[in-house]
């Protein structure tokens, strides 16, 4: 996959086995990207998916239950280095970069993944990230379609669905103990 025009979108192999998504940084953007992540998950049910996110969005990702693991990404350079080292040690096949920031690009580029994709952003190509340009049409103006194009391929259908937040077992036990 490295350097080829082939991509995870059209690849018939059961690929990727290990995928990571560098999450957007805001809770509202997290909710807008969640339908695309859910659709990606349905396409790749056997893939192991990790989402790297700042603490607020990480909490939402955990409640949505779409990833096998959600890693907290601490703020600052030290936190970015820790996240980059952990991601590289995990050895993902594929990484998607949702934020437009240089920090997110740099973190994904250090992952060692065979393919790293991202929406247009500063220095994407410089970091070796394959830029996925969103399909722009009047009926696709909402930002959720950008995330669908990134994760599913340009022009991908994004079915309307309801996402459900789940109650985490430790929180459920804590609340039950308060009631008794």
N, C-alpha and C positions, 0 to 999 in steps of 0.2 A: 504494500500500500504506500510505502514511502515514496514520495515524489511522483507517483503515477496519477493519471486523471481519474482512475477508479476511486470509488468512495464507498463508505458504509451504506449509503442510500441504495445503491443498486447491486451491491455485492451479494451473491447467492449463498456464500459460505455462512455458517453460523458464527458470524463475527459482529461485533466484538465480544470476547469472553469477559473482559475486564474493562469497564467504562467508567469515566469520571466526568462530572459536570461541575464546572466552576460557576457557582450560583451568582445571580444578581445580588446586589447589596441592600435592597430595600424590601420590606415585607410586601408592599403592594405589587412590586415587580415580580416577587416570588410567586404571588398568586396568579399573575398574568402568565408566567412561564409554566406553571404547574400542568395545565392541560397538554402542552407539548411534551412534557416529561412523562405524563401518564400514557400518551399515545406511543412515545418511544419505548416505554416499558412493555406495552402490549406487543410491539414488534420484536422485542428482544427479551422474552421472558426468562431465558436461561442465562443471560448476561449478569454478571455481578456489577452492580451500580453503586458508586460512591458519589455523594454530593458534598463538595467543599463549600462552606458558607460561613458568613459572619454569624455571631450568636443569635440575633433576632430572626433572620431568615432560616437559620439552622433549626430553631425551635419549630417553625412552621413546616419545614420539610419532614421533621420527625413525626409531627402530627398527621401529615398527609400519608406517610408510610409508602412512598413511591421508590425509595432507595433502600438498598441492603444496609448501608451505613451512611450516616451523615457526620462529617468531620467538621468541628468548629475551626474556623480560620481566624486566629487572633489578629488584631489590628497591628499596624506597624511593620517595619522591615523584618524584625526578628520573627514575628508571627508568620510572615510570608515565607521566610527561609525554612521555618519548621514545617509548614504545609508542603512546600516544594520538595523537601527531603523525604517526607512521609509518602507523598504521591509517587516520587521516583522509586522508592523502596517497594511500593505496592505493584509497580510495573503495569500500568494500564495499557491496553491496546489502542484505545480511542479516548480522546478528551475533547469536550465541547466547552468553549469559553463564552459565557453569556455577557459578562460586563464588558464595556468598551475600554476599560482602563489598561494602561501599560502594565500595572501590577498583575492583573489577571492574565494577560498575554505572557508575561515573563514566567509566571508560576506554571502555566500549562506547557510552555516551551521546555521547561526544565524536567517535565515528567518523563521524557524518554519514550512517549507513546508513538506508535507507528503512524497514527494520524491525529492531528490536532486541528479542529475546525473552530471558526469564530465568525461572528458578524463583523462587518467593516468597523475598524477602529484604529486608533493610533498604533503604528509600528507592527501591525499584524504580520505582514509579509516579512518584515525584517526578522521577526521571531520564528519564521518558518510555519506560520499558521495558514491553513487554507481558508481563504475568505469565502464565506457563503453570502451571496448578495440576495437579500429578500426580494421576492416578487412583489412589485408595487402595482396595485390595482385599486380602484375605488372601493371594492368590496373587501379589501384586505388591509385597510388602513390601521386597524387596531394593532397595538404592539404585540399581542399574543401571537399574531401571524409571523412576526419576525422570529420568535422562538421556535415556532413550528417549522419554518423554513430552515433554521439552523439545525434542528434535531432530526427532522424527517425528510428534508430536501425541499428545494425551492418550489413553491406552488402546492405543497402538500395539503391535503384535506385535514382539517382539524375538526373532528366531530364535536358537536355540542354535548357536554356531559356535566354532571354534577360531581364535584370532588367532595369527599367527606373527610373531615378531621377525625382521627381516632383518639380514643382515650388511652394513654399509655398505662400499662399495668401498674407501675409504681405510683403514679398519680391516683389511679383508681383505688388502690389499697389505702393510700394516705387519706383520701376523702371518706372511704368507708369507715376507717378507724375513728374519724371525727364524728361520724353519725352514731356510733355505738357507745 
